[in-house]
């Protein structure tokens, strides 16, 4: 069982959360002309790192906020959690 | 090589089975090979076998970080089927079914292929319609499919829950009678033994550290046991695909996820089919030892851990008990996890890459084991001829870019959508 510290609600069990994937992916700016490759990178291509990985989770059975979580994909250790609007410092 | 037969068994029994040949050797890596296959799982071993058998390319090495049979080929739930709707998936898998039917003879190794049939249960009228459509598509591609009504399903699997007041009543099901299971370890060992016999070097405990790429061309691979030159390199590393892609500066439409499976304590024969629950994601069969072999959803977050968490297991087994209530009486014998190369549309990739001489085989999601022979056969063709075969032309890497997705069930990385 993972325990995730929601920045809004505190430590909660994994059962309350739903996963949202890589948190470092940024949607291309609206109205900006982009290539198919840029779009491909945004929609499909993922690094899927082994080790520290910033990812999105939603506290779906709690405050329903999206949050950012830094977790190790090999050990499942969670290092840090941020609110959705807080920038990741890599 | 000693052929396995009744006579060789008797002969070796007389010498207390002390004089059998090694099934495969333990060679030191050479400086150069014509083809290097990275990954000694089912797909890698099958690729090497078909390179030697179909294309007479025997100057081949398989390099494997761990040991033969220690990865997903030894961790799956052994289901073999070709019950797909889309032509690309159906024709590819049915080609594989033919290879499965001949495999024990081909490899001179009993892979215990058991075509016992698979039933996908339907729990609504709409689902019955969908299954009728999929069944028709299958039959058009020459794959056997039978649509069963509730009574017919009850005949075959009376232990499922057919009571009136259930959340997901069984309306019927789609059966592929020729589907089944096989002994997964035997598949790996059988391919390894034959590939080794034809001259392929199987190099275990050899980890890839990096690649030698210059001017858009692959020249070799750097490993924990020294540099190995090769004109052609095939990547067949399933859950480690992203790790190697990073060393090649490639970003792929693949995420690495954790999938669990489990077996119960052995019980007397009760279930002679593979059955899947249609209102969730749960599948079950009974092994020859009597264990109920079960699996279902991904844990749902990126992971390289090769071990699972209990919430997903609880969720999956809840579905199992909803489908077959007697399962609640069984004790769990073992649970384990494997890491899956989940592609974004749920279908695999067998293709060339932008690097000359580098070939990619990945994205097998939940269905890698059954694809072992067809994947090896088509990947060997792709490597040997430097072009994709008709059978794997739909499994291209650039389909995500062009929009030609193969979204059979939409079961990619985003399990919450399904």
Interface residues (C-beta under 8 A of the other chain):
Chain A: X1 X2 X13 X14 X15 X18 X19 X21 X22 X36 X37 X40 X41 X43 X44 X45 X46 X47 X48 X49 X50 X53 X55 X71 X73 X74 X75 X76
Chain B: X242 X243 X246 X251 X252 X253 X254 X255 X256 X300 X301 X302 X303 X304 X305 X309 X310 X311 X344 X400 X401 X413 X414 X416
